[in-house]
Amino acid sequence: MSDSPSAGPSVSFADLGLGPDLLRALSEVGYEEPTPIQESAIPPILDGSDVLGLAATGTGKTAAFTLPLLQRISRGGPAPSGLILVPTRELAIQVAKAVHRYGKAMSIRVLPIYGGQSFGQQLRVLKRGVDVIVATPGRALDHIRRGTLDLVTIEVLVLDEADEMLDMGFADDLDAIVAELPETRQSLLFSATLAPRISKIAQKYLTDPVEVRITDEPTDSDDGPLIEQRAYLVRRPHKLAALGRVLDLESPEAAIVFCRTRNDVDELVESLNARGYRAEAMHGGMSQDERERVMKKLRAGSVDLLVATDVAARGIDISHLTHVVNYDVPNAPKSYVHRIGRVGRAGREGVAITLADPREHGLLRNIERLTHQRIAIESLPTVADLRARRLELTRAGLRETILEGGLDPFRVVIESLGEEFDLWDLALGAVKMAHEASLGEGVADEEEIPEARPPGHSRRDRGDRGDRPRGGGSGGRGEAGAGRRRTPGMSRLFIAAGRQKGIRPKDLVGAITGEAGVSGYQIGTIHIADKYALVEIADDVVDRVFEALKTAPIKGKRVRVKRDDR
Ligand code: AMP
């Protein structure tokens, strides 16, 4: 067993030519290395070439064009120098957020422009001056026609998800917008496919473009290790609950859960431990000593879940690993193959499970195509499945106990109760006791987790809302961070103590379950900021928790608690 990286030297973001401000931003978001599309697109964009990029959602394409764009454009002027056109409102918001995140240290001013938003608000921001505009074509054109958006200062144009924009009938709008741009601009076009109509607009809008695509690399999984591959489509707010459900059902002997970024790893480890799993982090931000300590714990069995990034997990070999879980679809098919190759070694069977956002369905299909292996998309286990599994475990335990023998000392119990009760009832009572004891405290049946479908084009246009709740539940766990949307069925409490007071998720879970007598599953996502914390609590018990926390100490101190009903 070794835990030294075995792969060859990999390319870093700095190698690609990105400047210190961007490198700092990347390290803050916790990216450890560029994805393949970033590796091939960033250098030519930085050189000033036009680029035609073939990449689907989930490959890291947003950063592939945003990072070099930020480095190339002029900043701080009265008019915008970067224009990113996207098909939908959701994508406009998402890309604008990415621009903001990566460009923070450069004081980049970004404005998303999309239909349905008030013109007045957009105008006010435009007047103050912006560097980058992220717009849907229809609304951008409205602004141009009203004379409220002048594009003569645009230096870099990006057409993101160009195939989608054409599908949605934006071809004429695009022509009209591009006609307003200076000839000297740099143009980048990203699309998931290279359909003839894409080649046509590429010819029209791009000059001598460099074509970048993730090559269909031959993969080393063709000899078919014994890995069962499954995927569940789940939206981000429900991923944690879905992961819990999967782990409870699979009861892995040892598993690696892969995340894309360092920050995701740290957050997930905290959430899992607060919910009673035994998880440790493994990422590139840790020292060799720290990593070795984690490996030791894993080998000794005092930890059974490793939450890791690709880079950190490279080359580690854990012989008793039974499961690999991809918390997100990896950005490149090659990573998928590397990840799942951690199980199914030496003729042992293994299970690889992927939790995919519906938007990443295409990425999943691409992986299937390249690996020539099927990834079955299955329905998330239901509460009934979970109950059946727990009963199955009790049945197996009981069977083992009987086969082991040594039952004589208990005969007296049966004999005395046998006079009062039927033997069947006696047996059922004993099974109930054993079953409940094996569940332990605080474990209760969770509610159904809403499952999602792959997005259809029309759906997506309307906001990509593919939720298909099964059963009556609404108990998924959402992001509880400030300003984030709450999970349906959950209310939020504001707690006036945070990281600076040493508050950790498990302190809150402890106080809530201990003082208010609610179960862990009734607690949703916990967000801990420096000075405060936000906790989601199931609607039906939130009053009880609120009342209890008003007087109960958290980490030994009384803390102010408020309903956060925004
Ligand atoms: P996109 O294809 O742009 O929608 O990106 C998909 C996801 O990958 C986003 O959640 C990004 O935050 C994440 N991502 C992008 N680049 C990297 C990277 N180099 N390392 C890890 N995650 C990344």
Residues whose N, C-alpha, C, O or C-beta is under 5 A from the ligand:
A	BS01	AMP	Y31 E32 E33 P34 T35 A56 T57 G58 T59 G60 K61 T62 A63 R260 T261
